[in-house]
Amino acid sequence: MRFWISLCLYLASPVALATSPEILSRCKGKWKDDARMVSYCIKKQEDAKTKLKSMNTGGVIGTPCKDKWEDDYPMVVYCIDKQEKARAKLKATGAPANVTARCEDKWDDDFSMVKYCIEKQVTAKKDLEKLAPSSSVLSRCTQKWDDDYSMVLYCAKKSGGGSASGSSSTRAASATSAKPSSSGRVWPGYFLTAPIRGEMTSQFYWIFFPDGTAKMAPKIGGKIFGIMTAKCSSTSRGFSCRFLDKDTGATVVTKHFTVSSGGASFTQTDTGVKSCRVSESEGKAFVAGRFVQGCR
C-alpha cells in the first residue's frame, strides 16, 4: 500500500503532471501494479527524454535509433551513444579500404557492427599472413571468398593450414583451433529460434564466425536487447559457448549445445530451445525488425 501512496504522491507532483502520456502508458503497461517500479520507470524515461534534447536525433544514427526504439527513451539514448562511439572509433581503425567497404556494404549504417566486422577482418588478415598458406591454397580460397579474410582464413585452415616455412608455434595454434566435424558444421553460419511465446514473445539470433566466436542477439517483445559475445569450442556431443562480460572479457556463464545431423540446427541442453540455420539475408531482415520464423 505504501508503494501506491508514494506513487500517487509522485503522480501529483509538478514533474509527474508534466509527464507525457506515452511514458505513463509505457511504464504502467510494463510494471502494472508494482508502484515502486512504475515510479522508477517514469523517472528513467523522463531523464532520458531530457537528455535526448541535447543529442543529434536525426541523420544516419539518430533516425534509425528512434525508428527502432520509438518512445523507449533510455534505449534511444543508449542506441545513439553506442553508434556514435562506434562511428568515432571507425575513423581510427586504419583498416584497408577494401575491408572498410566490405563491412559498410554488409552492415550499412549500423556502425557498431561495421566496427566489429572491420576488427574481425583485420585480425583475420593478420592471422592469414602468419599462417602463410601455400600459394595454391591461398589462390583457391581467395578465388572463392575474394577479400573476405575471415572466410579465406577459415578456408586455408580447412585446406591444410600453413606452409612448411610457417613457425612451429603458428602450426600449433592452427592445430588447436581446428574444430571436429560435429560442431564445425555450425560455424560459420546464422541461426534463429522459433518465436517463444510467453508474457512477451522472444527469439534468439546467433551469428557464428569462422574462428568459433559468436554473437547472440535476444529479441524480446519485438525489440533487440543488446548483443552478447561468446567464444565457442567443440565438445564430445556438440559445442559449448562461454558468454563474456563486454567490459572485462571475463566469462559470465557457459552454455552447452547439441548439434543435429548435418549442422542444420542445434539445441541448448539446459532449456531445450532449438535454433535453426537461416540465410544471411534472413538474419539481416530479423535484425532490421522484420518477422523471420526461424525453426518451424
C-alpha positions as CSV (number, residue, x, y, z in Angstrom):
1,M,0.0,0.0,0.0
2,R,2.8,2.4,0.8
3,F,4.1,1.9,-2.7
4,W,0.8,3.1,-4.2
5,I,0.7,6.0,-1.7
6,S,4.2,7.0,-2.9
7,L,3.2,6.6,-6.5
8,C,0.1,8.7,-6.0
9,L,2.1,11.5,-4.3
10,Y,4.6,11.3,-7.2
11,L,2.0,11.5,-9.8
12,A,0.5,14.5,-8.2
13,S,3.9,16.3,-8.2
14,P,4.7,19.1,-10.8
15,V,7.2,16.8,-12.5
16,A,4.8,13.9,-12.9
17,L,1.9,16.2,-14.1
18,A,4.2,17.2,-17.0
19,T,4.9,13.5,-17.8
20,S,3.9,12.7,-21.4
21,P,1.1,10.2,-21.9
22,E,3.3,7.7,-23.8
23,I,5.7,7.5,-20.8
24,L,2.8,6.9,-18.3
25,S,1.3,4.3,-20.6
26,R,4.6,2.5,-21.2
27,C,5.6,2.4,-17.5
28,K,2.1,1.4,-16.3
29,G,1.9,-1.2,-19.0
30,K,5.3,-2.7,-18.2
31,W,5.1,-2.7,-14.4
32,K,1.4,-2.9,-13.8
33,D,0.7,-2.8,-10.0
34,D,4.4,-2.5,-9.0
35,A,4.1,1.1,-7.9
36,R,7.8,1.5,-7.0
37,M,8.9,0.3,-10.4
38,V,6.3,2.4,-12.2
39,S,7.7,5.5,-10.4
40,Y,11.3,4.5,-11.2
41,C,10.4,3.8,-14.8
42,I,8.8,7.2,-15.2
43,K,11.9,9.0,-13.8
44,K,14.2,7.0,-16.0
45,Q,12.2,7.7,-19.1
46,E,11.9,11.4,-18.3
47,D,15.6,11.8,-17.6
48,A,16.4,10.1,-21.0
49,K,13.9,12.2,-22.8
50,T,15.5,15.3,-21.4
51,K,19.0,14.1,-22.4
52,L,17.8,13.5,-26.0
53,K,17.2,17.2,-26.4
54,S,21.0,17.7,-26.3
55,M,21.7,14.8,-28.7
56,N,21.5,14.6,-32.5
57,T,18.3,12.6,-33.0
58,G,18.4,12.9,-36.8
59,G,20.7,11.6,-39.6
60,V,22.0,8.1,-40.2
61,I,22.3,7.4,-36.4
62,G,19.5,9.2,-34.7
63,T,16.7,8.3,-37.1
64,P,17.3,4.5,-37.1
65,C,17.6,4.5,-33.3
66,K,14.3,6.5,-33.0
67,D,12.6,4.2,-35.5
68,K,13.8,1.1,-33.7
69,W,13.1,2.1,-30.1
70,E,10.2,4.6,-30.7
71,D,9.3,6.1,-27.3
72,D,11.5,3.9,-25.2
73,Y,13.8,6.9,-24.5
74,P,16.6,5.2,-22.5
75,M,17.1,2.7,-25.3
76,V,17.1,5.6,-27.9
77,V,19.8,7.3,-25.8
78,Y,21.8,4.0,-25.5
79,C,21.5,3.3,-29.2
80,I,22.6,6.8,-30.3
81,D,25.5,6.8,-27.8
82,K,26.7,3.3,-28.8
83,Q,26.5,4.1,-32.5
84,E,28.2,7.5,-32.1
85,K,31.1,5.9,-30.2
86,A,31.5,3.2,-32.8
87,R,31.5,5.7,-35.7
88,A,34.1,7.8,-33.9
89,K,36.3,4.7,-33.5
90,L,35.9,3.7,-37.1
91,K,38.0,6.7,-38.2
92,A,40.9,5.5,-36.2
93,T,40.9,1.8,-37.3
94,G,43.3,2.4,-40.2
95,A,41.8,-0.6,-41.9
96,P,42.4,-1.3,-45.6
97,A,39.8,0.4,-47.9
98,N,38.5,-2.9,-49.2
99,V,37.8,-4.1,-45.7
100,T,36.0,-1.0,-44.7
101,A,34.0,-1.0,-47.9
102,R,33.0,-4.7,-47.4
103,C,31.9,-4.1,-43.8
104,E,30.0,-0.9,-44.6
105,D,28.3,-2.7,-47.5
106,K,27.3,-5.5,-45.3
107,W,26.1,-3.6,-42.2
108,D,25.2,-0.2,-43.8
109,D,24.8,2.4,-41.0
110,D,24.9,0.0,-38.1
111,F,28.3,1.4,-37.0
112,S,28.8,-0.9,-34.1
113,M,28.5,-3.9,-36.4
114,V,30.7,-2.2,-39.0
115,K,33.3,-1.7,-36.3
116,Y,33.1,-5.3,-35.2
117,C,33.3,-6.5,-38.8
118,I,36.4,-4.5,-39.5
119,E,38.1,-5.6,-36.4
120,K,37.4,-9.3,-37.3
121,Q,38.6,-8.8,-40.8
122,V,41.8,-7.0,-39.9
123,T,42.6,-9.8,-37.3
124,A,41.9,-12.5,-39.8
125,K,44.1,-10.8,-42.4
126,K,47.0,-10.7,-39.9
127,D,46.4,-14.3,-38.9
128,L,46.3,-15.3,-42.6
129,E,49.7,-13.7,-43.1
130,K,51.1,-15.6,-40.1
131,L,49.6,-18.9,-41.3
132,A,51.4,-18.4,-44.6
133,P,49.4,-21.0,-46.6
134,S,50.8,-22.4,-49.9
135,S,50.2,-20.3,-53.0
136,S,47.8,-22.9,-54.4
137,V,45.7,-23.0,-51.2
138,L,45.7,-19.2,-51.0
139,S,44.7,-18.9,-54.7
140,R,41.9,-21.4,-54.3
141,C,40.5,-19.7,-51.2
142,T,40.8,-16.1,-52.4
143,Q,39.1,-17.1,-55.7
144,K,36.2,-18.5,-53.6
145,W,36.0,-15.8,-50.9
146,D,37.7,-12.8,-52.6
147,D,38.8,-10.3,-49.8
148,D,36.6,-11.7,-47.0
149,Y,39.6,-12.5,-44.9
150,S,37.7,-14.3,-42.2
151,M,36.4,-16.8,-44.7
152,V,39.8,-17.0,-46.6
153,L,41.5,-17.8,-43.3
154,Y,38.9,-20.5,-42.4
155,C,39.2,-21.9,-45.9
156,A,43.0,-22.0,-45.7
157,K,43.0,-23.7,-42.3
158,K,40.4,-26.2,-43.5
159,S,42.6,-26.9,-46.6
160,G,45.7,-27.9,-44.5
161,G,46.9,-24.8,-42.6
162,G,50.3,-23.1,-43.1
163,S,53.2,-23.8,-45.4
164,A,56.3,-25.7,-44.3
165,S,58.0,-22.3,-43.8
166,G,55.5,-21.4,-41.1
167,S,56.7,-21.3,-37.5
168,S,56.1,-24.3,-35.2
169,S,54.0,-22.0,-32.9
170,T,51.8,-21.0,-35.8
171,R,51.3,-24.6,-36.8
172,A,50.5,-25.5,-33.2
173,A,48.0,-22.6,-32.9
174,S,46.4,-23.8,-36.2
175,A,46.1,-27.3,-34.9
176,T,44.5,-26.3,-31.6
177,S,41.9,-24.1,-33.3
178,A,40.7,-27.0,-35.6
179,K,37.1,-28.0,-34.9
180,P,35.7,-31.5,-35.1
181,S,33.1,-32.1,-37.8
182,S,30.1,-32.2,-35.4
183,S,30.5,-28.6,-34.4
184,G,32.5,-27.5,-37.4
185,R,29.3,-27.7,-39.4
186,V,27.7,-25.0,-37.2
187,W,30.2,-22.2,-37.9
188,P,30.3,-20.0,-39.8
189,G,26.6,-19.6,-40.0
190,Y,23.4,-17.8,-39.0
191,F,20.8,-19.4,-36.7
192,L,17.4,-18.4,-35.3
193,T,15.0,-19.9,-32.8
194,A,11.3,-20.1,-33.4
195,P,9.2,-17.4,-31.6
196,I,9.0,-18.4,-28.0
197,R,5.5,-17.5,-26.7
198,G,5.2,-16.1,-23.2
199,E,4.3,-12.8,-21.5
200,M,6.4,-11.3,-24.2
201,T,7.4,-13.2,-27.4
202,S,11.1,-13.8,-27.6
203,Q,13.5,-15.0,-30.3
204,F,17.3,-15.5,-30.2
205,Y,19.5,-14.9,-33.2
206,W,23.0,-16.3,-33.5
207,I,25.9,-15.4,-35.8
208,F,28.9,-17.9,-35.8
209,F,32.2,-16.7,-37.2
210,P,34.8,-19.0,-38.8
211,D,37.1,-18.9,-35.7
212,G,34.3,-20.1,-33.4
213,T,33.4,-16.8,-31.8
214,A,29.7,-15.9,-31.8
215,K,27.3,-13.1,-31.4
216,M,23.8,-13.7,-29.9
217,A,21.0,-11.1,-30.0
218,P,17.9,-11.7,-28.0
219,K,14.7,-10.1,-29.3
220,I,12.0,-9.7,-26.6
221,G,8.7,-8.1,-27.3
222,G,9.8,-7.1,-30.8
223,K,13.0,-5.3,-29.5
224,I,16.6,-6.5,-29.7
225,F,18.2,-6.0,-26.2
226,G,21.9,-5.7,-26.9
227,I,24.3,-8.2,-28.5
228,M,26.1,-10.8,-26.4
229,T,29.6,-12.1,-27.3
230,A,30.6,-15.7,-26.8
231,K,33.6,-17.9,-27.5
232,C,32.6,-21.4,-28.6
233,S,34.5,-24.7,-28.8
234,S,33.7,-28.2,-29.7
235,T,32.7,-30.9,-27.1
236,S,32.1,-34.6,-27.5
237,R,28.3,-34.1,-28.0
238,G,28.4,-30.7,-29.9
239,F,29.8,-27.5,-28.6
240,S,29.8,-25.1,-25.7
241,C,29.9,-21.3,-25.6
242,R,31.4,-19.0,-23.0
243,F,29.5,-15.7,-22.8
244,L,31.8,-12.8,-22.0
245,D,31.5,-9.6,-20.0
246,K,31.7,-6.8,-22.6
247,D,34.0,-4.7,-20.3
248,T,36.3,-7.2,-18.7
249,G,36.2,-10.1,-21.2
250,A,35.6,-12.5,-18.2
251,T,33.4,-15.5,-18.6
252,V,29.9,-14.8,-17.3
253,V,28.2,-18.1,-18.0
254,T,28.9,-21.2,-20.1
255,K,26.1,-22.9,-22.1
256,H,26.2,-26.3,-23.8
257,F,24.6,-27.3,-27.1
258,T,24.0,-30.5,-29.1
259,V,24.1,-30.4,-32.9
260,S,21.7,-32.1,-35.4
261,S,22.9,-34.3,-38.2
262,G,24.3,-32.0,-40.9
263,G,24.5,-29.0,-38.7
264,A,21.1,-27.6,-39.7
265,S,20.2,-26.9,-36.1
266,F,21.4,-27.0,-32.5
267,T,19.7,-27.3,-29.2
268,Q,20.6,-25.7,-25.8
269,T,20.9,-28.6,-23.4
270,D,19.6,-26.9,-20.2
271,T,16.5,-25.3,-21.9
272,G,15.8,-27.5,-24.9
273,V,15.5,-24.4,-27.1
274,K,16.3,-25.2,-30.7
275,S,18.0,-22.8,-33.2
276,C,17.8,-23.5,-36.9
277,R,20.1,-22.3,-39.7
278,V,18.8,-19.3,-41.7
279,S,20.4,-17.3,-44.6
280,E,22.4,-14.2,-44.1
281,S,19.6,-12.1,-45.7
282,E,17.1,-13.6,-43.3
283,G,19.3,-12.8,-40.4
284,K,19.7,-9.1,-41.5
285,A,15.9,-8.9,-42.0
286,F,15.4,-10.2,-38.4
287,V,17.8,-7.6,-37.1
288,A,16.1,-4.9,-39.1
289,G,12.8,-5.7,-37.3
290,R,11.0,-7.9,-39.9
291,F,9.5,-11.2,-38.9
292,V,11.5,-14.3,-39.6
293,Q,10.2,-17.7,-38.5
294,G,13.4,-19.5,-37.6
295,C,12.7,-23.0,-36.5
296,R,9.4,-24.4,-37.5
